[in-house]
Amino acid sequence: MSDSHSDHSSASRLTRDDVLRVARLARLTLTESEIEAFTGQLAQVLDYVGILDEADTEGVEPLAGGSERTDVLREDLPSESLTRSQALSGAPRHDGSFFLVPPVLDTSAE
């Protein structure tokens, strides 16, 4: 493995705006100190992914998961459900009864 990844560090490419965009997509409100901290942390993650990208994976079979275990499921037992207000409490938009989401299908042709 070479040190070429350090020449093109993600830290120099990752900007404050990138962190703010990720935070917005995750619906997170960050303080200035969190933005600064996450900029460095995300850059480190991207740098590490760059190192992993250099690994020779020729002849390595792809995996669907990190383990060869299949169908690891808990027993399906009835349990108490969330109330409507609990379920809606984390939604960015709702009308008190239903989640409100932007349309995803083009219905103009109907």
C-alpha positions as CSV (number, residue, x, y, z in Angstrom):
1,M,0.0,0.0,0.0
2,S,1.5,3.4,-1.0
3,D,1.3,6.8,0.7
4,S,-0.3,8.3,-2.4
5,H,-3.6,8.6,-0.5
6,S,-2.0,11.3,1.8
7,D,-1.2,13.4,-1.3
8,H,-4.9,13.7,-2.1
9,S,-6.4,13.9,1.3
10,S,-10.2,14.2,1.6
11,A,-9.7,16.8,4.3
12,S,-8.5,19.3,1.7
13,R,-11.6,18.6,-0.4
14,L,-14.3,18.4,2.3
15,T,-15.8,21.8,3.0
16,R,-18.0,23.3,5.7
17,D,-20.8,23.4,3.0
18,D,-20.4,19.6,2.5
19,V,-21.0,19.0,6.2
20,L,-24.0,21.4,6.2
21,R,-25.5,19.6,3.2
22,V,-25.1,16.2,4.9
23,A,-26.6,17.6,8.1
24,R,-29.5,19.0,6.1
25,L,-30.1,15.7,4.4
26,A,-30.1,14.0,7.8
27,R,-32.3,16.7,9.2
28,L,-29.7,17.7,11.8
29,T,-29.1,21.1,13.3
30,L,-25.4,21.5,14.2
31,T,-23.6,24.1,16.3
32,E,-20.6,25.8,14.9
33,S,-18.3,23.6,17.0
34,E,-20.1,20.5,15.7
35,I,-19.7,21.6,12.1
36,E,-16.0,22.1,12.7
37,A,-15.6,18.8,14.5
38,F,-17.6,16.9,11.9
39,T,-15.7,18.4,9.0
40,G,-12.5,16.8,10.4
41,Q,-14.2,13.5,11.3
42,L,-15.9,13.1,8.0
43,A,-12.6,13.9,6.2
44,Q,-10.9,11.2,8.3
45,V,-13.6,8.7,7.3
46,L,-13.2,9.6,3.6
47,D,-9.4,9.3,3.9
48,Y,-9.8,5.8,5.4
49,V,-12.2,4.8,2.6
50,G,-9.5,6.0,0.1
51,I,-7.0,3.7,1.8
52,L,-9.4,0.8,1.6
53,D,-10.0,1.6,-2.1
54,E,-6.3,0.9,-2.7
55,A,-6.5,-2.6,-1.4
56,D,-6.1,-5.4,-4.0
57,T,-9.4,-7.2,-4.1
58,E,-8.7,-9.3,-7.2
59,G,-10.2,-12.7,-6.7
60,V,-12.1,-11.8,-3.6
61,E,-15.7,-12.9,-3.7
62,P,-18.1,-10.1,-2.8
63,L,-20.2,-10.5,0.4
64,A,-23.8,-9.2,1.0
65,G,-22.9,-8.7,4.6
66,G,-20.1,-8.9,7.1
67,S,-21.0,-12.4,8.2
68,E,-22.0,-15.6,6.6
69,R,-24.9,-16.1,9.0
70,T,-28.3,-16.1,7.3
71,D,-31.8,-15.5,8.5
72,V,-30.8,-14.3,12.0
73,L,-34.2,-13.3,13.1
74,R,-35.9,-12.8,16.4
75,E,-39.1,-14.6,17.2
76,D,-42.0,-12.6,15.9
77,L,-44.1,-11.8,19.0
78,P,-46.9,-9.3,19.4
79,S,-45.9,-6.3,21.4
80,E,-47.2,-2.8,22.3
81,S,-47.2,-0.4,19.4
82,L,-46.5,3.3,19.3
83,T,-49.4,5.7,19.8
84,R,-50.2,7.9,16.8
85,S,-48.7,10.9,18.5
86,Q,-45.5,9.0,19.4
87,A,-45.2,7.8,15.8
88,L,-45.7,11.3,14.4
89,S,-43.5,13.0,16.9
90,G,-40.3,12.5,14.9
91,A,-41.8,13.4,11.5
92,P,-40.7,16.6,9.9
93,R,-44.3,17.1,8.6
94,H,-47.6,15.7,9.6
95,D,-51.2,16.8,9.9
96,G,-51.9,15.2,13.3
97,S,-53.1,11.9,11.7
98,F,-50.8,11.2,8.8
99,F,-47.2,11.7,7.7
100,L,-47.0,14.4,5.0
101,V,-44.5,13.7,2.3
102,P,-43.7,15.3,-1.0
103,P,-45.2,13.7,-4.1
104,V,-42.9,11.2,-5.7
105,L,-44.9,10.2,-8.8
106,D,-45.8,12.4,-11.7
107,T,-49.6,12.4,-11.9
108,S,-49.9,15.1,-14.5
109,A,-50.5,12.6,-17.3
110,E,-53.6,11.1,-15.5
